[in-house]
């Protein structure tokens, strides 16, 4: 069992930055890849960034590539999403999710994750 708690969301002006954190508890978190997803009002949840359990693969949605960076601090059992050059269209609830190393499925799809956090709101004003 893995529990995930996101933090770091808030209100920021366009062009600003935020760093989201996803703190994990539970056994063997190192055996899980982590993805960040986001969901805007009235829209489906979409993939933003992913980091494989081994750390050897990193994935970004085209909409955030070059602006967002996913990273992991294994000692702290925490995964981060650094978001720079934020745009109003980045406004959403951001969720982190954990994918077991046993899965060989793509990290881009929400159905391929085993555990989810409760989400943190990010609002970017224009």
C-alpha positions in Angstrom: 0.0 0.0 0.0 1.2 3.5 -0.9 -0.2 6.8 0.3 0.4 9.9 -1.7 0.0 13.5 -0.5 0.4 16.5 -2.9 1.3 20.0 -1.8 2.6 23.2 -3.2 -0.4 24.3 -5.3 -1.6 27.9 -5.2 -2.4 31.0 -7.1 0.3 32.5 -9.3 0.5 35.0 -12.1 1.2 34.0 -15.7 4.9 33.6 -16.2 5.4 32.6 -12.6 6.6 29.3 -11.1 5.4 26.7 -8.6 6.9 23.5 -7.3 4.5 20.7 -6.4 5.5 18.0 -4.1 4.2 14.4 -3.8 5.2 12.8 -0.5 4.8 9.1 -0.3 4.4 6.7 2.6 4.2 3.0 2.6 6.5 0.2 1.7 8.8 0.0 -1.2 8.0 3.4 -2.8 11.2 3.0 -4.8 9.5 0.2 -6.7 7.0 2.7 -8.2 7.2 5.1 -11.0 5.4 8.4 -10.5 3.2 10.4 -12.8 1.7 13.8 -12.6 -1.7 14.4 -14.1 -4.0 17.4 -14.1 -7.7 18.0 -14.5 -9.3 21.3 -15.4 -13.0 21.9 -14.8 -15.1 20.2 -17.4 -12.2 18.4 -18.9 -10.7 14.9 -18.7 -7.7 14.1 -16.5 -4.6 14.4 -18.6 -1.0 13.3 -18.3 1.6 16.0 -17.6 4.8 14.3 -16.6 6.1 10.8 -15.6 9.2 9.3 -14.1 9.8 5.6 -14.3 10.6 3.6 -11.1 14.2 3.2 -12.2 14.6 6.8 -13.0 15.9 6.0 -16.5 12.8 7.3 -18.3 11.2 10.7 -18.1 8.1 11.7 -20.1 6.4 15.0 -20.7 3.2 16.0 -22.4 3.9 18.3 -25.3 2.0 21.1 -23.6 4.4 21.2 -20.7 7.7 20.1 -22.3 10.4 22.7 -21.7 8.5 24.3 -18.9 7.9 21.5 -16.3 10.5 19.3 -14.7 9.8 16.1 -12.8 12.4 14.9 -10.3 12.7 12.5 -7.3 14.3 12.6 -3.9 14.5 9.0 -2.9 15.8 9.8 0.6 12.7 11.9 1.2 10.3 9.6 -0.6 9.1 12.6 -2.5 8.6 13.4 -6.2 8.5 17.0 -7.4 7.1 18.9 -10.3 8.8 22.1 -11.0 6.5 24.3 -13.1 8.0 27.4 -14.8 6.6 29.9 -17.3 3.1 29.0 -16.1 0.1 29.9 -18.4 -3.6 30.3 -17.6 -4.2 27.1 -19.4 -2.1 25.3 -16.8 -4.9 25.9 -14.3 -6.1 22.6 -12.9 -6.1 20.2 -10.0 -2.8 18.4 -10.1 -2.6 14.8 -9.0 0.4 12.5 -8.5 0.0 8.8 -9.0 2.2 5.7 -8.5 2.7 2.9 -11.0 4.1 -0.4 -9.8 7.4 -1.5 -11.5 5.5 -4.7 -12.3 3.4 -2.9 -14.9 5.0 -2.6 -18.3 2.2 -0.3 -19.5 2.7 3.2 -20.7 2.9 6.0 -18.1 0.7 8.2 -20.2 -2.6 6.6 -19.2 -4.3 7.1 -15.9 -5.7 3.6 -15.8 -2.2 2.2 -15.6 -1.6 3.6 -12.1 -2.1 1.9 -8.8 -2.4 4.7 -6.3 -3.5 8.3 -6.4 -3.2 11.4 -4.2 -6.0 13.7 -3.4 -4.8 16.5 -5.7 -3.7 20.1 -5.2 -5.2 23.2 -7.0 -3.0 25.3 -9.3 -4.5 28.5 -10.5 -2.7 30.8 -13.0 -4.1 34.2 -13.5 -3.6 36.2 -16.6 
